[in-house]
């Protein structure tokens, strides 16, 4: 069954605002249609493709509120009507491009890329190539924004970690200085103790004590370690050894007093 042909009147009413703009443009060009003044045979203005000399037109209709007139008849031949319909589609397309700020570019794309684009358009029901390109660009823009935000967060995280690292380095240097000071302090105490009881402190014991203190310094332990059982044990052992040597010396003196002739 053949498609039903739209009448001129129905065509003029559909998208009436655009049709009036289009007809004004065509009347200004004067190629297909013209406006004819009233005469004795035609009492109204007439839009037609020929002077009103024919008694019959293939298509007749009217437009309301057009060209500052309440009623304007339109009479066209079948050939001109078909040409006007084609030109209107072009007019509408160009007007849409202008309103949407579209530009015409000639691009050459390989078949593989075009097939992928067509598949994306089909899978996402985008209908047109422009919608497909917008879809891809929007996705790319979103990905770039996400990457930028991730980089920003990583930068902040790195700055925070660097600040924490610098703080730990400062604290480590402070502990190291305190440890050195404490080791020096213990060494001085040991020297004072050794000088006071040099006869009772063995070189082996002094060597082991100094090695322990050096190990503590090398390991950069905290202050609590320097004050822990390691030092206390050594000092306790030193006191016991000194006490033993004093008791031995006292015993020897006592024996000598009992045997004055020996």
C-alpha positions in Angstrom: 0.0 0.0 0.0 1.4 3.3 -1.0 2.1 6.0 1.6 -0.6 8.6 1.9 0.6 12.0 0.5 0.4 14.9 2.9 -1.8 17.7 1.7 -0.5 21.2 1.3 -2.7 22.4 4.2 -1.5 19.7 6.5 2.1 20.4 5.5 1.7 24.2 6.2 0.2 23.5 9.7 2.9 21.0 10.7 5.7 23.0 12.3 3.9 26.1 11.3 6.4 28.6 12.8 9.3 27.0 10.9 7.1 26.9 7.7 6.5 30.6 7.9 10.2 31.4 8.3 10.9 29.1 5.3 8.2 30.7 3.1 9.4 34.2 3.9 12.9 33.1 2.8 11.6 31.6 -0.4 9.4 34.6 -1.2 12.5 36.8 -0.7 14.4 34.6 -3.2 11.5 34.5 -5.6 12.7 31.4 -7.4 9.9 29.0 -6.7 7.1 31.1 -5.3 6.0 34.7 -5.3 3.4 36.9 -3.6 0.9 38.3 -6.0 -1.2 41.4 -5.3 -5.0 41.3 -5.4 -6.7 41.8 -8.8 -10.2 41.5 -10.3 -10.0 37.7 -10.4 -8.3 37.3 -7.0 -9.4 39.5 -4.2 -6.6 38.5 -1.8 -2.9 38.3 -1.8 -1.8 35.1 -3.3 1.3 32.9 -2.8 1.9 30.8 -5.9 4.4 29.5 -8.3 2.8 31.4 -11.2 0.6 34.4 -11.9 -3.0 33.6 -11.2 -3.9 32.8 -14.8 -4.8 29.2 -14.3 -8.2 28.1 -13.3 -6.9 25.0 -11.5 -3.9 24.3 -9.2 -2.7 20.9 -8.0 -2.6 22.1 -4.3 -4.5 24.8 -2.6 -4.4 25.9 1.0 -4.1 29.0 3.2 -1.9 30.5 6.0 -3.3 32.5 8.9 -1.5 35.5 10.4 1.2 35.7 7.8 2.9 38.7 6.2 0.9 41.0 8.5 -2.3 39.5 7.0 -5.0 37.5 8.7 -5.5 35.1 5.7 -3.2 34.3 2.8 -4.1 31.7 0.1 -1.5 29.4 -1.3 -1.8 27.7 -4.7 1.0 25.5 -6.0 1.6 23.0 -8.7 2.6 19.4 -7.8 6.2 20.0 -9.0 6.8 23.1 -7.0 5.2 21.6 -3.9 7.6 18.7 -4.0 10.6 21.0 -4.5 9.4 23.1 -1.5 9.3 20.0 0.7 12.8 19.1 -0.2 14.1 22.6 0.3 12.3 22.8 3.7 14.1 19.7 4.9 17.4 21.4 4.0 16.3 24.6 5.6 15.4 22.9 8.8 18.7 20.9 8.9 20.8 24.1 8.3 18.8 26.0 10.9 19.3 23.2 13.5 23.1 23.3 12.7 23.1 27.1 13.2 21.1 27.0 16.4 23.3 24.3 17.9 26.5 25.9 16.7 27.4 23.0 14.5 30.3 23.1 12.0 30.8 21.0 9.0 34.0 19.0 8.8 35.1 16.4 6.3 36.8 13.5 8.0 38.3 10.3 6.7 38.2 7.4 9.1 39.4 3.8 8.5 36.7 1.1 8.4 37.8 -0.5 11.6 37.4 2.7 13.6 34.1 3.4 12.0 32.8 -0.1 12.8 33.8 0.3 16.4 32.1 3.7 16.6 28.9 2.3 15.0 28.9 -0.6 17.5 29.2 1.8 20.4 26.3 3.8 19.0 24.2 0.7 18.7 25.1 -0.8 22.1 24.2 2.5 23.9 21.2 3.4 21.7 22.8 6.7 20.7 21.2 6.9 17.3 23.6 9.4 15.7 27.3 9.7 15.1 27.3 13.0 17.0 25.7 11.4 20.0 28.3 8.6 19.8 31.2 11.1 19.7 29.7 13.1 22.6 29.4 9.8 24.5 33.1 9.0 24.0 34.2 12.6 24.8 32.1 12.7 28.0 33.6 9.4 29.1 37.1 10.6 28.4 36.5 13.9 30.2 35.1 11.9 33.2 38.2 9.6 33.2 40.5 12.6 33.0 38.8 14.3 35.9 39.0 11.1 38.0 42.7 10.7 37.1 43.3 14.4 38.0 41.5 14.0 41.3 43.5 10.8 42.1 46.8 12.5 41.3 45.7 15.4 43.6 44.9 13.0 46.4 48.2 11.1 45.9 50.1 14.4 46.0 48.5 15.4 49.3 49.2 11.9 50.6 52.9 12.1 49.6 53.2 15.5 51.2 51.8 14.2 54.4 54.1 11.2 54.3 57.1 13.4 53.6 56.1 15.6 56.6 55.8 12.5 58.8 59.2 11.2 57.5 60.9 14.6 58.3 59.3 14.6 61.7 60.6 11.1 62.4 64.0 12.1 61.2 64.0 15.0 63.6 62.9 12.8 66.5 65.5 10.3 65.6 68.2 13.0 65.6 66.9 14.2 69.0 67.0 10.7 70.4 70.4 10.1 69.0 71.7 13.3 70.7 70.1 12.4 74.0 71.6 8.9 73.8 75.0 10.2 73.1 74.7 12.6 76.1 73.5 9.7 78.3 76.4 7.5 77.2 78.9 10.2 77.8 77.3 10.7 81.3 77.5 7.0 82.0 81.1 6.9 80.8 82.0 9.7 83.1 80.4 8.0 86.0 82.3 4.8 85.1 85.6 6.7 84.8 85.0 8.3 88.2 84.1 5.0 89.7 87.1 3.3 88.0 89.5 6.0 89.2 88.2 5.6 92.8 88.5 1.8 92.8 91.2 1.2 90.1 92.7 -1.5 92.1 89.4 -3.5 92.3 88.0 -3.1 88.7 89.4 -5.6 86.2 90.2 -4.5 82.7 88.0 -7.3 81.3 85.0 -6.0 83.2 85.7 -2.4 82.0 86.1 -3.6 78.4 82.7 -5.5 78.5 81.0 -2.5 80.0 82.3 -0.2 77.4 81.4 -2.6 74.6 77.8 -2.8 75.9 77.6 1.0 76.0 78.9 1.3 72.4 76.4 -1.3 71.2 73.6 0.7 72.7 74.8 3.8 71.0 75.2 2.1 67.6 71.7 0.7 67.8 70.3 4.2 68.5 68.1 2.9 71.3 65.8 5.2 73.2 66.5 6.7 76.6 64.5 4.0 78.4 67.0 1.3 77.2 70.0 3.3 78.5 68.2 3.3 81.8 67.2 -0.3 81.6 68.5 -3.5 83.1 71.5 -3.6 80.8 73.2 -0.7 82.5 71.8 -1.5 85.9 73.0 -5.1 85.8 76.5 -4.0 84.8 76.7 -1.4 87.6 75.3 -3.9 90.1 77.9 -6.4 89.0 80.6 -3.7 89.3 79.5 -2.9 92.9 79.5 -6.6 93.9 83.0 -7.1 92.4 84.3 -4.0 94.2 82.7 -5.2 97.4 84.3 -8.6 97.0 87.7 -7.1 96.3 87.4 -4.9 99.4 86.5 -7.9 101.5 89.4 -9.9 100.1 91.8 -7.0 100.8 90.4 -6.6 104.4 90.9 -10.3 105.0 94.5 -10.1 103.8 95.2 -7.2 106.1 93.6 -9.1 109.0 95.7 -12.2 108.3 98.9 -10.0 108.2 97.9 -8.5 111.5 97.6 -12.0 113.0 100.9 -13.2 111.6 103.3 -10.2 112.0 106.4 -12.4 111.4 105.3 -13.7 108.0 
